[in-house]
Amino acid sequence: MDDTPPYIFEELADTDKSLVIQNFGSESLCNDLVRLVDRASKRHITTLNRSYKQHHHLVYNMKVREDDVWVVTYPKCGTTWTQEMTWNIMNGVKIDKISEKLFDRSPFIDLPMIENQTLEEAQEFFSKIEAMPSPRTIKSHYPFELLPPYLLDTCKVIFVCRNVKDACVSYFHHNRLFKSFCFDSRFEIFSQELYRKSNVLQGGYFEMLESGWKRKNHPNLLFFWYEEMKKDQRHWMIRIMKHIGYDLEKEKINELCGALKFDNYQKTCSMNQDIMGDRFNADRGKFIRKGIIGDWVNHFNKDIADDWDLWIKENFLTIGIDDLRVKDFFQLNCFPC
């Protein structure tokens, strides 16, 4: 078996490096980024902290278990909501645990990269995951190209995506929220120069969408959209339950549906609690913020919205997305007059 990863690392262009430093500052945890590109085609895959170069093999070579369930998404696409839902399904619905640290219950394997951990720290982190009892609910924003190569053939995976304009708005507020990111810039700069050009941590929305889209018919992958789950939470809760091979009684499903309604979950989610310590800027909202569809209209102007619609259509052609239902999620040509 060839265990050579299908990617290599490349430096950002000098202009991109300067842009990142200018908008994130010298003390930011995410101001020293590198590109990961496909080894054969040299196409961009994602953009990550340089620290990932030290421990990327720990991700690619992770031991995957048959009873694992992985939640894989681009940032701010309903990940935490889906992760909490999945963990509760797998653990018999324990509503009282929702206010306890989610990452202790369900590890987020990107954390060593995000926190710029040393190799030794990353090794300890992944050793703890290896020592966790089964079944494990594991979260990642990494595309499949970075994950263990036999992940999909071994266990169940849930992939969630979302309208790129709403995801961008949510990620803008996410970057402003974390003190360690030291980010304080205008939305126009974030959307046009950072997010769209993959000059942001885990940049590459359409690369991530393509990574999931081309695997969407694999029997172990459940691919769906945030917009679908917002419309019918119960339906997708049951779909997740069946996909991962669990069976909850109707009363438990009702209990979990109630607990994960947005207004309820926003109040109880561990990511919005004081247990997160002093990580957030107090005047910049919450981690679980609005959860609505279409908030992008409050941030984009018409020129940017029209430009993004063209960009979206170009990427649909590249990826091969011609499903009208999916295109509707992106609210093309919908900027209010």
VOFI-798988 format. One record per residue (C-alpha): z, x, y negated; residue in one letter. Coordinates in Angstrom, 2 decimals. Layout:
! residues N
(pt (Z,X,Y),"A");
...
This chain:
! residues 337
(pt (0.00,0.00,0.00),"M");
(pt (-1.00,1.29,-3.44),"D");
(pt (2.04,0.97,-5.69),"D");
(pt (0.20,2.23,-8.79),"T");
(pt (0.63,-0.39,-11.51),"P");
(pt (-2.59,-1.95,-12.85),"P");
(pt (-1.74,-1.00,-16.44),"Y");
(pt (-1.38,2.05,-18.67),"I");
(pt (0.32,2.58,-22.03),"F");
(pt (-1.46,3.12,-25.33),"E");
(pt (-0.24,3.80,-28.85),"E");
(pt (-0.65,1.31,-31.66),"L");
(pt (-3.12,2.27,-34.37),"A");
(pt (-1.46,3.96,-37.34),"D");
(pt (-2.11,0.93,-39.57),"T");
(pt (-0.42,-1.35,-37.04),"D");
(pt (2.56,0.99,-36.71),"K");
(pt (3.00,0.99,-40.47),"S");
(pt (2.77,-2.79,-40.58),"L");
(pt (5.47,-3.18,-37.94),"V");
(pt (7.82,-0.75,-39.70),"I");
(pt (7.19,-2.44,-43.04),"Q");
(pt (8.13,-5.89,-41.73),"N");
(pt (10.91,-5.03,-39.28),"F");
(pt (12.56,-2.07,-40.96),"G");
(pt (13.78,1.28,-39.73),"S");
(pt (16.91,-0.10,-38.00),"E");
(pt (15.14,-2.80,-35.99),"S");
(pt (15.28,-2.89,-32.20),"L");
(pt (11.60,-3.80,-32.10),"C");
(pt (9.88,-1.47,-34.56),"N");
(pt (8.56,1.11,-32.06),"D");
(pt (5.97,-0.71,-29.98),"L");
(pt (3.34,0.33,-27.45),"V");
(pt (0.39,-1.51,-25.95),"R");
(pt (-0.01,-2.11,-22.25),"L");
(pt (-3.67,-2.29,-21.26),"V");
(pt (-5.46,-2.95,-18.01),"D");
(pt (-6.06,0.32,-16.19),"R");
(pt (-9.65,-0.56,-15.25),"A");
(pt (-10.98,-2.69,-18.10),"S");
(pt (-8.76,-1.30,-20.90),"K");
(pt (-8.17,-4.89,-22.07),"R");
(pt (-4.88,-5.56,-23.85),"H");
(pt (-2.17,-7.13,-21.67),"I");
(pt (0.93,-7.18,-23.87),"T");
(pt (2.88,-5.24,-26.51),"T");
(pt (6.41,-4.04,-25.74),"L");
(pt (9.15,-1.70,-26.90),"N");
(pt (8.51,1.94,-26.09),"R");
(pt (11.66,1.93,-23.94),"S");
(pt (9.70,0.02,-21.30),"Y");
(pt (7.86,3.22,-20.41),"K");
(pt (11.12,4.57,-18.96),"Q");
(pt (11.84,1.70,-16.60),"H");
(pt (8.64,-0.32,-16.07),"H");
(pt (8.63,0.73,-12.42),"H");
(pt (11.95,-1.08,-11.93),"L");
(pt (10.19,-4.34,-12.84),"V");
(pt (6.97,-3.73,-10.92),"Y");
(pt (8.85,-2.62,-7.79),"N");
(pt (11.56,-5.32,-7.84),"M");
(pt (12.43,-6.70,-4.42),"K");
(pt (11.46,-10.37,-4.43),"V");
(pt (13.17,-12.84,-2.11),"R");
(pt (11.58,-15.88,-0.49),"E");
(pt (14.21,-18.19,-2.02),"D");
(pt (13.87,-16.77,-5.54),"D");
(pt (12.51,-19.05,-8.24),"V");
(pt (10.94,-17.34,-11.26),"W");
(pt (10.41,-18.97,-14.65),"V");
(pt (7.56,-17.13,-16.40),"V");
(pt (6.45,-18.07,-19.92),"T");
(pt (5.26,-16.71,-23.22),"Y");
(pt (8.18,-16.58,-25.71),"P");
(pt (9.21,-19.88,-27.30),"K");
(pt (7.32,-22.13,-24.90),"C");
(pt (10.30,-24.07,-23.57),"G");
(pt (11.60,-21.20,-21.47),"T");
(pt (15.33,-21.74,-21.91),"T");
(pt (15.02,-25.50,-21.34),"W");
(pt (12.99,-24.94,-18.16),"T");
(pt (15.30,-22.16,-17.00),"Q");
(pt (18.41,-24.32,-17.44),"E");
(pt (16.75,-27.24,-15.70),"M");
(pt (15.66,-25.09,-12.77),"T");
(pt (19.05,-23.37,-12.39),"W");
(pt (20.82,-26.74,-12.31),"N");
(pt (18.41,-28.15,-9.74),"I");
(pt (19.02,-25.10,-7.55),"M");
(pt (22.80,-25.34,-7.96),"N");
(pt (23.39,-29.06,-7.42),"G");
(pt (23.59,-29.94,-11.15),"V");
(pt (26.64,-28.35,-12.78),"K");
(pt (26.64,-29.75,-16.29),"I");
(pt (29.91,-28.01,-17.15),"D");
(pt (28.16,-24.64,-16.68),"K");
(pt (25.55,-25.27,-19.38),"I");
(pt (27.86,-23.90,-22.09),"S");
(pt (28.46,-20.73,-20.04),"E");
(pt (26.18,-17.73,-20.56),"K");
(pt (22.80,-18.61,-19.09),"L");
(pt (21.77,-15.00,-18.61),"F");
(pt (24.83,-14.40,-16.41),"D");
(pt (23.73,-17.28,-14.20),"R");
(pt (20.00,-16.63,-14.43),"S");
(pt (18.99,-13.05,-15.29),"P");
(pt (16.37,-12.34,-17.94),"F");
(pt (14.60,-9.24,-16.66),"I");
(pt (13.07,-8.37,-20.04),"D");
(pt (16.47,-7.60,-21.61),"L");
(pt (16.50,-3.83,-20.91),"P");
(pt (13.18,-3.56,-22.73),"M");
(pt (14.23,-5.82,-25.62),"I");
(pt (17.53,-3.97,-26.05),"E");
(pt (15.94,-0.52,-25.73),"N");
(pt (18.22,0.43,-22.86),"Q");
(pt (18.19,3.91,-21.38),"T");
(pt (16.83,4.43,-17.88),"L");
(pt (20.38,4.63,-16.53),"E");
(pt (21.33,1.36,-18.22),"E");
(pt (18.19,-0.33,-16.93),"A");
(pt (18.89,0.92,-13.41),"Q");
(pt (22.37,-0.57,-13.56),"E");
(pt (20.95,-3.85,-14.90),"F");
(pt (18.45,-4.22,-12.05),"F");
(pt (21.03,-3.12,-9.47),"S");
(pt (23.19,-6.07,-10.55),"K");
(pt (20.25,-8.43,-10.07),"I");
(pt (19.64,-6.97,-6.62),"E");
(pt (23.31,-7.58,-5.78),"A");
(pt (23.22,-11.24,-6.86),"M");
(pt (23.61,-13.81,-4.08),"P");
(pt (20.69,-16.02,-3.20),"S");
(pt (19.11,-18.17,-4.42),"P");
(pt (18.31,-16.54,-7.76),"R");
(pt (16.70,-18.14,-10.81),"T");
(pt (14.92,-15.32,-12.67),"I");
(pt (13.32,-15.49,-16.11),"K");
(pt (10.62,-13.33,-17.67),"S");
(pt (8.11,-13.29,-20.52),"H");
(pt (6.11,-10.54,-18.79),"Y");
(pt (2.57,-11.41,-17.65),"P");
(pt (1.89,-11.29,-13.92),"F");
(pt (0.19,-7.90,-14.26),"E");
(pt (3.63,-6.34,-14.95),"L");
(pt (5.56,-8.28,-12.31),"L");
(pt (5.94,-7.43,-8.61),"P");
(pt (2.43,-7.68,-7.10),"P");
(pt (3.52,-9.93,-4.23),"Y");
(pt (5.62,-12.25,-6.38),"L");
(pt (3.41,-15.33,-5.97),"L");
(pt (2.88,-14.76,-2.26),"D");
(pt (6.62,-14.48,-1.71),"T");
(pt (8.41,-17.14,-3.77),"C");
(pt (8.02,-20.11,-6.10),"K");
(pt (7.07,-19.49,-9.73),"V");
(pt (7.08,-21.88,-12.71),"I");
(pt (4.75,-21.09,-15.60),"F");
(pt (5.08,-22.99,-18.88),"V");
(pt (2.80,-22.73,-21.91),"C");
(pt (2.64,-24.40,-25.34),"R");
(pt (0.38,-24.94,-28.34),"N");
(pt (0.01,-21.46,-29.84),"V");
(pt (0.61,-22.71,-33.40),"K");
(pt (3.99,-24.25,-32.51),"D");
(pt (4.87,-21.19,-30.40),"A");
(pt (4.11,-18.93,-33.37),"C");
(pt (6.32,-20.96,-35.72),"V");
(pt (9.17,-20.92,-33.24),"S");
(pt (8.79,-17.17,-32.66),"Y");
(pt (8.83,-16.58,-36.43),"F");
(pt (12.23,-18.26,-36.67),"H");
(pt (13.37,-16.44,-33.51),"H");
(pt (12.62,-13.06,-35.09),"N");
(pt (14.41,-14.05,-38.29),"R");
(pt (17.45,-15.24,-36.32),"L");
(pt (18.40,-12.03,-34.51),"F");
(pt (20.25,-9.51,-36.66),"K");
(pt (19.07,-6.64,-34.47),"S");
(pt (15.42,-7.45,-35.22),"F");
(pt (15.96,-6.83,-38.96),"C");
(pt (12.99,-9.06,-39.70),"F");
(pt (12.55,-10.66,-43.09),"D");
(pt (8.98,-11.44,-44.02),"S");
(pt (6.82,-14.39,-44.99),"R");
(pt (5.30,-16.67,-42.37),"F");
(pt (1.76,-15.90,-43.56),"E");
(pt (2.28,-12.21,-42.76),"I");
(pt (3.99,-12.94,-39.45),"F");
(pt (1.30,-15.36,-38.27),"S");
(pt (-1.78,-13.44,-39.43),"Q");
(pt (-0.86,-9.77,-39.23),"E");
(pt (1.86,-9.63,-36.57),"L");
(pt (1.67,-12.52,-34.12),"Y");
(pt (-2.09,-13.02,-34.02),"R");
(pt (-2.81,-9.27,-33.80),"K");
(pt (-0.15,-8.67,-31.12),"S");
(pt (1.88,-6.49,-33.49),"N");
(pt (5.11,-8.12,-32.40),"V");
(pt (7.40,-7.73,-29.40),"L");
(pt (5.67,-9.26,-26.36),"Q");
(pt (2.60,-9.91,-28.44),"G");
(pt (-0.45,-11.33,-26.70),"G");
(pt (-0.24,-15.11,-26.43),"Y");
(pt (-3.73,-15.65,-25.03),"F");
(pt (-3.45,-12.67,-22.70),"E");
(pt (-0.34,-14.32,-21.25),"M");
(pt (-2.05,-17.69,-21.03),"L");
(pt (-4.98,-16.14,-19.19),"E");
(pt (-2.58,-14.36,-16.82),"S");
(pt (-1.14,-17.72,-15.77),"G");
(pt (-4.33,-19.77,-16.05),"W");
(pt (-6.30,-17.73,-13.53),"K");
(pt (-3.46,-18.15,-11.01),"R");
(pt (-2.77,-21.83,-11.71),"K");
(pt (-4.17,-23.01,-8.36),"N");
(pt (-1.95,-20.74,-6.27),"H");
(pt (0.22,-23.01,-4.09),"P");
(pt (3.40,-21.21,-5.14),"N");
(pt (2.73,-21.62,-8.88),"L");
(pt (3.60,-24.73,-10.87),"L");
(pt (1.68,-24.49,-14.15),"F");
(pt (2.36,-27.02,-16.90),"F");
(pt (2.68,-27.46,-20.65),"W");
(pt (5.70,-27.84,-22.91),"Y");
(pt (4.00,-30.86,-24.46),"E");
(pt (3.90,-32.54,-21.05),"E");
(pt (7.58,-31.99,-20.44),"M");
(pt (8.48,-33.27,-23.91),"K");
(pt (6.56,-36.47,-23.15),"K");
(pt (8.17,-37.09,-19.77),"D");
(pt (11.15,-34.86,-18.99),"Q");
(pt (12.13,-36.77,-15.86),"R");
(pt (8.65,-36.52,-14.34),"H");
(pt (8.54,-32.75,-14.73),"W");
(pt (12.11,-32.35,-13.59),"M");
(pt (11.13,-34.05,-10.35),"I");
(pt (7.92,-32.00,-10.13),"R");
(pt (9.95,-28.79,-10.49),"I");
(pt (12.46,-30.02,-7.92),"M");
(pt (9.74,-30.75,-5.36),"K");
(pt (7.84,-27.55,-6.10),"H");
(pt (10.85,-25.34,-5.41),"I");
(pt (11.92,-27.33,-2.34),"G");
(pt (15.08,-29.05,-3.55),"Y");
(pt (16.19,-32.69,-3.30),"D");
(pt (18.61,-34.26,-5.75),"L");
(pt (20.05,-37.76,-5.57),"E");
(pt (18.97,-40.20,-8.28),"K");
(pt (22.40,-40.05,-9.92),"E");
(pt (22.17,-36.26,-10.24),"K");
(pt (18.69,-36.49,-11.71),"I");
(pt (19.95,-39.01,-14.26),"N");
(pt (22.89,-36.78,-15.10),"E");
(pt (20.70,-33.73,-15.65),"L");
(pt (18.13,-35.71,-17.67),"C");
(pt (20.87,-36.87,-20.01),"G");
(pt (22.37,-33.42,-20.41),"A");
(pt (19.00,-31.83,-21.19),"L");
(pt (17.82,-34.33,-23.78),"K");
(pt (17.17,-32.16,-26.80),"F");
(pt (19.97,-33.44,-29.04),"D");
(pt (22.49,-33.05,-26.22),"N");
(pt (21.24,-29.67,-25.02),"Y");
(pt (21.12,-28.25,-28.53),"Q");
(pt (24.88,-28.86,-28.81),"K");
(pt (25.88,-27.52,-25.38),"T");
(pt (23.39,-24.72,-24.65),"C");
(pt (25.11,-21.36,-24.30),"S");
(pt (22.49,-19.77,-26.57),"M");
(pt (23.83,-21.89,-29.45),"N");
(pt (27.50,-21.16,-28.76),"Q");
(pt (29.97,-18.69,-30.25),"D");
(pt (29.95,-16.80,-26.93),"I");
(pt (26.73,-15.18,-28.14),"M");
(pt (28.94,-13.17,-30.47),"G");
(pt (27.69,-11.80,-33.75),"D");
(pt (24.01,-11.57,-32.76),"R");
(pt (22.57,-14.17,-35.12),"F");
(pt (22.09,-14.44,-38.87),"N");
(pt (24.31,-17.40,-39.69),"A");
(pt (22.01,-18.85,-42.35),"D");
(pt (18.83,-18.91,-40.24),"R");
(pt (19.32,-21.81,-37.85),"G");
(pt (19.97,-21.83,-34.12),"K");
(pt (18.34,-20.41,-31.01),"F");
(pt (17.57,-23.93,-29.77),"I");
(pt (16.14,-25.07,-33.10),"R");
(pt (13.91,-28.18,-33.40),"K");
(pt (12.09,-28.60,-30.11),"G");
(pt (9.45,-30.84,-31.66),"I");
(pt (5.68,-30.95,-31.24),"I");
(pt (3.57,-30.31,-34.34),"G");
(pt (6.07,-28.44,-36.53),"D");
(pt (3.26,-25.99,-37.26),"W");
(pt (1.93,-28.31,-39.98),"V");
(pt (5.05,-27.48,-42.02),"N");
(pt (4.19,-23.77,-42.00),"H");
(pt (0.40,-23.38,-41.88),"F");
(pt (-1.86,-24.07,-44.82),"N");
(pt (-5.31,-25.54,-44.24),"K");
(pt (-7.18,-22.23,-44.48),"D");
(pt (-4.94,-20.57,-41.89),"I");
(pt (-5.03,-23.65,-39.64),"A");
(pt (-8.86,-23.74,-39.75),"D");
(pt (-9.02,-20.01,-39.01),"D");
(pt (-6.64,-20.36,-36.10),"W");
(pt (-8.63,-23.25,-34.67),"D");
(pt (-11.68,-20.98,-34.50),"L");
(pt (-9.58,-18.26,-32.87),"W");
(pt (-8.25,-20.76,-30.33),"I");
(pt (-11.75,-21.99,-29.45),"K");
(pt (-12.97,-18.41,-28.99),"E");
(pt (-10.13,-17.71,-26.57),"N");
(pt (-10.75,-20.95,-24.67),"F");
(pt (-14.29,-19.71,-24.03),"L");
(pt (-13.05,-16.28,-22.94),"T");
(pt (-10.43,-17.70,-20.58),"I");
(pt (-12.63,-20.52,-19.34),"G");
(pt (-10.55,-23.46,-20.54),"I");
(pt (-12.68,-26.60,-20.96),"D");
(pt (-10.08,-29.21,-20.03),"D");
(pt (-10.03,-31.77,-22.87),"L");
(pt (-6.45,-32.72,-22.07),"R");
(pt (-5.33,-29.13,-22.52),"V");
(pt (-7.35,-28.75,-25.71),"K");
(pt (-5.54,-31.80,-27.12),"D");
(pt (-2.23,-29.94,-26.86),"F");
(pt (-3.53,-27.43,-29.42),"F");
(pt (-4.10,-30.11,-32.07),"Q");
(pt (-7.40,-28.66,-33.22),"L");
(pt (-8.72,-29.87,-36.58),"N");
(pt (-5.53,-31.86,-37.11),"C");
(pt (-4.27,-30.40,-40.37),"F");
(pt (-3.12,-33.32,-42.55),"P");
(pt (-5.30,-34.10,-45.54),"C");
